[in-house]
Amino acid sequence: MKEEIQAHENILDFVGNTPLIKLKKISQGLKGNFFAKVEAFNPGHSSKDRIALHIVEEAERKGILKPGSIIVETTSGNTGFSIAMVSIIKGYECILAVSSKSSKDKIDMLKAMGAKVYVCPANVSADDPRSYYSVAKRIHQETAGSVYINQYFNELNIDAHYKTTGPEIWKQTNGNITHLVACSGTGGTISGTAKFLKEQNSNIRILGVDAFGSVLKKFHETHEFDPNEIYPYRIEGMGKNLIPTATDFSVIDQFMKVTDEDAAHSAREISKTEGIFVGYTSGAAFQAVRQFDAEGEFNANSNVVVIFPDHGSRYMSKIYSDDWMREQGFFDNQKVEQNDIEYIK
């Protein structure tokens, strides 16, 4: 009897169903049990694979995307990589407007995936003609046959995580999750995941992570947009200088702000203690866990799931570069053991 070849059609078969991994060393001294939902196991190495695939396939189903269409999108890096990856498999051209805050690694990766990339200044308002929002809209208007994915992003972004990330976490914890900790940028990950989990158990605490220089935490607490909250910060992929419509603030119980410096050190520590090579926002998420613990949020029976959104390879020129860390002054306040490379001649 001839054996069938066991092969997948393409890498999109591997989007989702990422592992839940118990954090043992880095969580020592904290109250409760801590688990990482490691999204770097997606084929594009981040949680954005989920939304990229969902949005593109929904746009195809509705007839918005047709053969020969050109996809235009705004991105801080990860969403763009995922859309570029899906575009290759599906046969679409891809044009991306990227924030200059994105690491050189991310921008080079987008180019390597065949995308046309426009790098736009990060520290301008969203309505500035140079912002990546404005540039993407202009490119869409000027490019025949293009589809600006962002306009379908909001509802489908939440939907992707409501249908995948939330159910996965519920199943993996056998319904015993007590807290979800997730960074918030556009807000799809935390909103969709939280919506599903709250429907299963309304007592689950949803803890959002924001950056200093972002408006999300204060808006959640006061329902007012305060432009005085906005100033430049270094963390990519979280925080916002506008109120994202893909964020359902009603399902989030509390926000915690973390500093660029603490988030960078926490990411490096996770890699060295748990062997999980994580990105900048993963460090931010776990730094928030520490701060919530210090405020008495958890107890011995807490089962805390922390979403680690992406892989550390995208930050080699940033948080994993000693030179970059030194330039930011991140080694000034913390004494960090640095392993020098020795060259044998």
C-alpha positions as CSV (number, residue, x, y, z in Angstrom):
1,M,0.0,0.0,0.0
2,K,1.4,3.3,-1.1
3,E,1.9,5.8,1.8
4,E,0.5,9.3,1.4
5,I,3.1,12.2,1.6
6,Q,2.4,14.1,4.7
7,A,2.8,17.7,3.7
8,H,0.9,20.9,4.2
9,E,-0.4,23.1,1.3
10,N,1.5,26.2,2.6
11,I,2.7,27.8,5.8
12,L,-0.7,29.5,6.4
13,D,-1.8,26.1,7.8
14,F,0.3,26.9,10.9
15,V,-1.3,30.2,11.8
16,G,-2.7,30.0,15.4
17,N,-2.8,27.2,17.9
18,T,0.4,28.6,19.6
19,P,1.6,27.0,22.8
20,L,1.0,28.1,26.4
21,I,4.2,27.8,28.3
22,K,4.6,27.9,32.1
23,L,7.0,30.7,33.3
24,K,9.1,29.2,36.1
25,K,12.3,31.2,36.7
26,I,11.3,34.8,35.9
27,S,8.1,34.5,38.0
28,Q,9.9,33.5,41.2
29,G,8.8,35.7,44.0
30,L,5.5,36.6,42.4
31,K,2.2,35.4,43.7
32,G,0.3,33.0,41.5
33,N,1.0,30.8,38.4
34,F,2.2,32.5,35.2
35,F,1.9,31.3,31.6
36,A,3.1,32.8,28.4
37,K,1.0,32.5,25.2
38,V,4.0,32.5,22.8
39,E,2.8,34.0,19.5
40,A,6.3,33.7,17.9
41,F,5.3,30.1,17.1
42,N,3.1,31.5,14.3
43,P,4.9,31.1,10.9
44,G,5.4,34.9,10.6
45,H,6.7,34.9,14.2
46,S,4.0,37.2,15.6
47,S,0.3,37.4,16.6
48,K,-0.3,39.6,13.6
49,D,-0.5,36.5,11.4
50,R,-3.9,35.8,12.8
51,I,-5.4,39.1,11.8
52,A,-3.6,39.3,8.4
53,L,-4.9,35.9,7.3
54,H,-8.4,36.6,8.7
55,I,-8.7,40.0,7.1
56,V,-7.4,38.9,3.7
57,E,-9.6,35.8,3.5
58,E,-12.7,37.8,4.6
59,A,-11.9,40.5,2.0
60,E,-11.6,37.7,-0.6
61,R,-14.9,36.1,0.5
62,K,-16.7,39.5,0.2
63,G,-15.2,40.2,-3.2
64,I,-13.2,43.2,-2.0
65,L,-9.9,41.5,-3.0
66,K,-9.8,40.1,-6.5
67,P,-7.0,38.5,-8.6
68,G,-4.5,41.3,-9.4
69,S,-5.5,43.5,-6.4
70,I,-2.8,45.5,-4.6
71,I,-2.9,45.5,-0.8
72,V,-2.0,48.8,1.0
73,E,-1.5,48.9,4.8
74,T,-0.1,50.9,7.7
75,T,2.1,49.0,10.1
76,S,4.7,49.3,12.9
77,G,6.3,46.2,11.3
78,N,4.7,43.0,12.5
79,T,1.3,43.5,10.7
80,G,3.1,44.4,7.6
81,F,5.3,41.3,7.7
82,S,2.2,39.1,8.2
83,I,0.3,40.8,5.4
84,A,3.4,40.5,3.1
85,M,3.6,36.8,3.9
86,V,-0.1,36.2,3.2
87,S,0.1,38.2,0.0
88,I,2.9,36.0,-1.3
89,I,0.9,32.9,-0.8
90,K,-2.3,34.5,-2.1
91,G,-0.6,36.2,-5.1
92,Y,-1.2,39.9,-4.3
93,E,1.2,42.8,-4.5
94,C,1.8,44.5,-1.2
95,I,2.6,48.2,-0.4
96,L,3.3,49.2,3.2
97,A,3.6,52.5,5.0
98,V,5.8,52.0,8.0
99,S,6.6,54.0,11.1
100,S,10.2,55.2,11.4
101,K,10.1,53.8,15.0
102,S,10.2,50.3,13.5
103,S,13.5,48.6,13.9
104,K,15.8,48.4,10.9
105,D,15.5,44.6,11.2
106,K,11.7,44.8,10.7
107,I,12.0,47.2,7.7
108,D,14.6,45.0,6.1
109,M,12.4,41.9,6.6
110,L,9.4,43.6,4.9
111,K,11.6,44.4,1.9
112,A,12.9,40.8,1.9
113,M,9.3,39.6,1.7
114,G,8.8,41.5,-1.5
115,A,6.8,44.5,-0.1
116,K,7.2,48.0,-1.4
117,V,8.0,50.0,1.8
118,Y,7.5,53.7,2.6
119,V,9.2,54.7,5.9
120,C,7.3,57.6,7.6
121,P,8.2,59.8,10.5
122,A,6.9,58.4,13.8
123,N,6.6,61.6,15.9
124,V,4.0,63.4,13.9
125,S,0.2,63.6,14.4
126,A,-2.0,61.1,12.7
127,D,-3.5,63.8,10.4
128,D,0.0,65.0,9.3
129,P,0.4,64.3,5.6
130,R,3.7,62.6,6.4
131,S,2.2,60.2,9.0
132,Y,2.0,56.6,7.9
133,Y,-1.8,56.8,8.1
134,S,-1.9,59.7,5.6
135,V,0.8,58.2,3.3
136,A,-1.1,54.9,3.1
137,K,-4.4,56.7,2.3
138,R,-2.6,58.8,-0.4
139,I,-1.0,55.7,-2.0
140,H,-4.4,53.9,-2.0
141,Q,-6.0,56.9,-3.7
142,E,-3.3,57.1,-6.3
143,T,-3.0,53.3,-7.0
144,A,-5.5,51.7,-9.3
145,G,-6.8,48.3,-8.1
146,S,-5.5,48.9,-4.6
147,V,-7.4,47.9,-1.4
148,Y,-6.6,49.8,1.8
149,I,-6.9,47.0,4.4
150,N,-7.0,49.4,7.3
151,Q,-10.5,50.4,6.6
152,Y,-11.7,46.8,7.2
153,F,-9.3,46.4,10.1
154,N,-11.2,47.3,13.1
155,E,-14.0,44.8,13.4
156,L,-12.1,42.0,11.7
157,N,-9.0,42.6,14.0
158,I,-11.1,42.0,17.1
159,D,-12.9,39.1,15.3
160,A,-9.7,37.2,14.5
161,H,-8.7,37.0,18.2
162,Y,-12.3,36.4,19.4
163,K,-12.4,33.3,17.1
164,T,-8.9,32.0,17.7
165,T,-6.7,33.4,20.6
166,G,-9.5,33.6,23.2
167,P,-10.8,30.0,22.6
168,E,-7.3,28.7,22.5
169,I,-6.4,30.2,25.9
170,W,-9.7,29.0,27.4
171,K,-9.1,25.5,26.2
172,Q,-5.4,25.4,27.2
173,T,-6.2,26.6,30.8
174,N,-9.2,24.3,31.0
175,G,-11.2,27.4,31.9
176,N,-9.0,28.1,35.0
177,I,-7.6,31.4,33.8
178,T,-8.1,34.2,36.3
179,H,-6.1,37.1,34.6
180,L,-5.1,38.0,31.1
181,V,-2.2,40.5,30.6
182,A,-1.8,41.9,27.1
183,C,-0.2,44.9,25.5
184,S,-2.6,47.3,23.7
185,G,-1.8,49.2,20.5
186,T,-4.5,49.0,17.9
187,G,-6.3,46.9,20.5
188,G,-7.5,43.9,18.5
189,T,-5.6,41.3,20.4
190,I,-6.7,42.3,23.9
191,S,-10.2,43.3,22.8
192,G,-11.0,40.1,20.9
193,T,-9.4,37.7,23.3
194,A,-11.0,39.5,26.3
195,K,-14.4,39.5,24.7
196,F,-14.4,35.7,24.3
197,L,-12.9,35.1,27.8
198,K,-15.4,37.4,29.6
199,E,-18.3,35.6,27.9
200,Q,-17.0,32.4,29.4
201,N,-16.3,33.9,32.9
202,S,-17.0,37.5,33.6
203,N,-14.8,37.4,36.6
204,I,-11.6,37.0,34.6
205,R,-9.5,40.2,35.0
206,I,-8.3,41.8,31.8
207,L,-5.2,43.8,32.4
208,G,-3.9,46.1,29.6
209,V,-0.4,47.3,29.1
210,D,0.3,50.8,27.8
211,A,3.4,52.9,27.2
212,F,4.4,56.3,28.7
213,G,3.8,58.7,25.9
214,S,0.5,57.0,24.9
215,V,-3.1,58.1,25.5
216,L,-4.8,54.7,26.1
217,K,-4.6,54.4,29.9
218,K,-5.9,57.9,30.6
219,F,-8.7,57.5,28.0
220,H,-9.7,54.3,29.6
221,E,-9.9,56.0,33.0
222,T,-11.5,59.3,32.1
223,H,-13.1,58.7,28.6
224,E,-11.2,61.8,27.5
225,F,-8.5,62.2,24.9
226,D,-5.6,64.1,26.4
227,P,-3.0,65.3,23.8
228,N,-0.7,66.3,26.6
229,E,-0.1,62.6,27.3
230,I,1.7,62.3,23.9
231,Y,5.4,62.3,23.7
232,P,8.0,60.2,21.8
233,Y,8.7,56.7,23.2
234,R,10.7,53.7,21.9
235,I,8.5,50.6,22.3
236,E,7.1,49.5,19.0
237,G,3.7,47.9,18.5
238,M,1.9,49.2,21.6
239,G,0.4,52.5,22.8
240,K,-1.2,55.0,20.5
241,N,-1.3,58.8,19.9
242,L,-5.0,58.5,18.9
243,I,-8.0,56.5,20.2
244,P,-8.1,53.3,18.1
245,T,-11.6,52.2,17.1
246,A,-10.5,48.5,17.2
247,T,-10.2,48.8,21.0
248,D,-13.2,47.8,23.1
249,F,-12.3,49.6,26.3
250,S,-15.4,48.1,28.1
251,V,-13.8,44.7,28.4
252,I,-10.5,45.9,29.9
253,D,-10.5,46.2,33.7
254,Q,-7.3,48.2,34.2
255,F,-4.3,49.6,32.4
256,M,-0.7,49.7,33.5
257,K,2.0,51.9,32.0
258,V,5.6,50.7,31.7
259,T,8.8,52.5,30.7
260,D,10.8,51.8,27.6
261,E,13.8,51.0,29.8
262,D,12.0,48.5,32.1
263,A,10.4,46.8,29.1
264,A,13.7,46.3,27.3
265,H,15.4,44.8,30.3
266,S,12.5,42.5,31.0
267,A,12.6,41.2,27.4
268,R,16.3,40.5,27.7
269,E,15.7,38.8,31.1
270,I,13.0,36.5,29.7
271,S,15.3,35.4,27.0
272,K,18.1,34.6,29.4
273,T,15.9,32.9,32.1
274,E,13.2,31.1,30.2
275,G,15.0,30.5,26.9
276,I,12.1,32.2,25.0
277,F,13.6,34.7,22.6
278,V,10.9,37.5,22.9
279,G,10.4,40.9,21.4
280,Y,10.0,44.3,23.0
281,T,6.3,44.2,23.8
282,S,6.7,40.8,25.5
283,G,9.1,42.5,27.9
284,A,6.6,45.3,28.4
285,A,3.9,42.7,29.2
286,F,5.9,40.9,31.8
287,Q,7.1,44.2,33.3
288,A,3.5,45.1,33.8
289,V,2.9,41.7,35.5
290,R,5.6,42.7,38.0
291,Q,4.0,46.0,38.6
292,F,0.5,44.5,39.0
293,D,1.9,42.0,41.5
294,A,3.5,44.8,43.5
295,E,0.0,46.4,43.7
296,G,-1.5,43.2,45.1
297,E,-3.4,42.2,42.0
298,F,-2.6,38.4,42.2
299,N,-2.8,35.8,44.9
300,A,-1.4,32.2,45.3
301,N,-4.4,30.8,43.3
302,S,-4.1,33.2,40.3
303,N,-3.6,31.7,36.9
304,V,-2.2,34.5,34.8
305,V,-1.8,34.3,31.0
306,V,0.6,36.8,29.5
307,I,0.6,37.3,25.7
308,F,4.1,37.4,24.3
309,P,3.3,38.9,20.8
310,D,6.5,38.4,18.8
311,H,10.0,37.1,18.4
312,G,13.3,38.7,19.5
313,S,15.0,38.4,16.1
314,R,13.1,41.6,15.0
315,Y,15.0,43.6,17.7
316,M,18.6,42.7,17.2
317,S,19.5,46.3,16.3
318,K,17.5,47.6,19.3
319,I,16.9,45.9,22.7
320,Y,19.4,43.1,22.0
321,S,22.1,45.5,20.9
322,D,24.3,46.6,23.8
323,D,25.3,49.7,21.8
324,W,21.6,50.7,21.3
325,M,20.8,50.1,24.9
326,R,23.8,52.2,25.9
327,E,22.8,55.0,23.5
328,Q,19.4,55.1,25.2
329,G,21.0,55.3,28.6
330,F,19.4,52.0,29.6
331,F,22.5,50.7,31.2
332,D,22.9,53.8,33.4
333,N,20.4,52.8,36.1
334,Q,20.7,49.1,36.0
335,K,23.8,47.0,36.3
336,V,23.5,44.3,33.7
337,E,25.7,41.4,33.1
338,Q,26.9,41.6,29.5
339,N,28.5,38.7,27.7
340,D,31.3,39.9,25.5
341,I,32.1,38.0,22.3
342,E,35.6,36.7,22.1
343,Y,37.3,36.4,18.8
344,I,40.0,33.7,18.3
345,K,42.7,34.8,15.9
